[in-house]
Amino acid sequence: MPTTHGARAKPSSLPRLIPLFLIIHLFLLSDYSPSSPQRTLTQSTDPEIRLNWFRDHLAMKQDSIFRDLEWEFIGPDIFSGRITDVAVHRDYKRRIFIASASGGVWRTINAGTTWEPLLEDAPSASVGDVAIAPSNANIIWVGLGEANILRSSLSGAGVFRSLDGGNTWEYKGLAGTHTIARIVIHPQDPDIVYVAASGHEWTDNAERGVYKTSDGGLSWDKVLYVDEKTGAIDLVMDPGDSDTLYAATWQRIRRRWSDPQTKPGYSGSGIHKTGDGGQTWAPINQGLPASHLRGRIGIDISRSNPNVLYALLRNHTPRPSTSKEWDPDFKAAEASRQEVIGAEVYRTDDRGQSWRKVGPPYEVLSPLLMYPNINWFGWVFGQIRVDPNDEDTLYLLGVNLLRSTDGGKSFEKITYPGLHVDHHALWIDPDDSSYLVNGNDGGVNISYDGGAAWMNFHHNLPVQQFYSVAVDMQDPFYVYGSPQDHGCFRGPVTCRPGRGRPGQDYRPMWEGVPGGEYQVVAVDPSNPSVYYCGNLTRSVLEDGRWKSVSTRPERKKGEPAYRSQSLTPFILSPHNPTVIYLGLQYLFRSLDSGGTWEKISPDLTYLNPEQQDDVSFATITSISESPLKFGLIYVGTDDGRVHVTRDGGNAWIEISDGLPFNKHVSRLTASAFDQGTVYIALNGMRDDDFTDYLYRSTDYGRTWTDISGNLPGGPINVAREDPKSADRLYVGTDLGVYVSTDGGRSWHVLGGNLPTVFVHDLVVHPRDRMAVIATHGRGMWVLDITSIDD
């Protein structure tokens, strides 16, 4: 039976009366500044509680009164999404397993002609690695949690094993690791497995390092551990000696206001070796940069000559800046980044006793491997592969795919139409080096001629990572969205991917529209030819072509630099679509479709100076205007501050009291049925906190009531009120979609066929009564909700 909220000890907001000794203790441990509230200690969700929440979700899904309703996938069908790993058994080369960043595990048995999803009911759809036992092709291991830790990466929840080629799966522990970088299986004994765990993305934790099981996952030993900030980011086994393994560790810290960093004093990044199956390890870093200058490290060993290993290392030694300053209006924090040497390749010919640098200088290598340089994206990439048949042929995986045939002295960039950039996975056939399987941000590519030509399977591998969704009022209506690394797209709600008419070839119906990745989108409800995206662009469709113009506000001389989310929030007023609200640290309003702007608020964030770094932080994340009253506007920020104005911005009142402190405001929704009612969803993901924070106020935010009811954990990414029912609410979480028909007193899983999926946005079409969800990992889905109306 699902647990109740009380049973799972849901964290509450900080009490107003605190003993003096606790105030002093919190002060000493916090980043206090007079301009911000005292921060509570970061509270990461216990992995067992999180697993129990998932079990509750499965039980609710089975028992839901809406389990007979079915979601339908509508695309896109013209691109795929980020792949984190590929695995192929040398005896079954047409059968390929892939791990996707947030769309689960997939298998093809016909070399990519068709794909099928596996492990769809896992506690997370984020996958870091997949491995096949060399001694038994039916034994598959999967590690949940992408180890690349982009800002959009999502946490995993342990490792799973299949004994029947991926048809059924069993949980095998390590839920507290959150990210899995590599799984290595013993070549003769499939019960001996090593796991490289890179650890939590946002918080320090002890569940990092290299783990080993000798009983198929019944028990685990942590055989290599540095500290709570240092995880294992790569792991390889000597092909001739299964007791000899090499591990790369990476010490880094990420905060909401910074990308992964190596702080002064950090010395945990390096390469380690064991010769006794993990019982003892020794550092082998002779010839590498000093420990405090080492960032992420990728390693690989030559199968043809195990004396040879290569390492792709991020060197943090500073170098003169050569890049242009980022736009100070919207990317002020980015401009202060210190450039470093970045990508370097090292080689050992004596099994790690000594390393020497090989390869071209950083001025040559970094522009080839990264864009615009290794400093900005070096923590996203960092993998290297050695040709199993030639110790001098190696591949570097970055924004571009590079190959060297002279032991790393020089590199060539591999390109081909349809070969997407941003490479994270590569398998090389040990029996035929010309057979390559590549995983990148656009899906899977296969080459049978050593990379001269590539087949792509982007159209039939639906792991697209959307951030947002909008609908227009055409008939049939179109859905619009912004996926990771692909720009913006739209498609008709009638699209049925893969279903061609009898006797006709299938033709994809999705098409690109103006805009980049990671953007909010909106369509004028009175004119579907007027479309908005980003921060901020207005596009008009004329004679079959989009004409776009930037409409963002310009900073006045002497004003502080503008700060904005990458997913910059804006809305069209429900009273007049030519009125636009845009959120930076200030709220801006345009009365003429973005032609001119006025700032209608002060800085609505806490703006702690100690929380300003290389990621724009202390910004607005959600805006909602009451459909019942023009100028009644609610605004929430990424540092947990919430305000309301009831007069179009002349006066602002903070309404954060009664809500948990310092939690990212993921969604505000002003009610269309009662002027004083507003809903708020908070997201604790950036504290590794998976609680489902959902509240309602009926007095303009003066007081808040928890309405999360029997929701089994979150985080909650989106909350919506049904446009035709005051009592019907929808939420999208990291597990799926829930609906309440009684104003939040009780919740039900909506639909019985949706896999575990990250639901980032949701909208209900007001005319056609279709719910549309943008998932971060499985594309767009729709559900007819007219049966709920009955």
Secondary structure, DSSP 8 states (H G I E B T S, - for coil): ----TGGGT------S---HHHHHHHHHHS---TTS----------HHHHHHHHHHHHHHHHH-TTTT---EEEE--S----EEEEEEETTEEEEEEEEESSS-EEEESSTTSS-EEE--SSS-S-EEEEEEETTEEEEEEEEES-SS--TT------EEEESSTTSS-EE-S-GGG--EEEEEE-SS-TT-EEEEE---SSS--S--EEEEESSTTSS-EEEE--BTTEEEEEEEEETTEEEEEEEEEEE-EEETTEEEE--TT----EEEEESSTTS--EE--TTS--GGGEEEEEEEE-SS-TT-EEEEEEEEEE----S----TTTBGGGGG---EEEEEEEEESSTTS--EEES--HHHHHHHHSSS-HHHHTTT--EEEE-TT-TT-EEEESSSEEEESSTTS--EEE--TT--S-EEEEEE-TT-TT-EEEEETTEEEEESSTTSS-EE--TT----BEEEEEE--SSS-EEEEEETTS-EEEEETT--TT---TTS------EEES--SS--EEE-TT-TTEEEETTTEEEEEETTEEEEEE------TTS---B--TT--EEE-SS-TT-EEEESSSEEEESSTTSS-EE-S---S---GGG-SSS--S-EEEEEE-TTSTT-EEEEETTS-EEEESSTTSS-EE--TTS-TT-EEEEEEE-SS-TT-EEEEEE-GGGT----EEEEESSTTSS-EE--TT-----EEEEEE-TT-TT-EEEEESS-EEEESSTTSS-EE--SS--S--EEEEEE-TTT-EEEEEEBSS-EEEEE-HHHH-
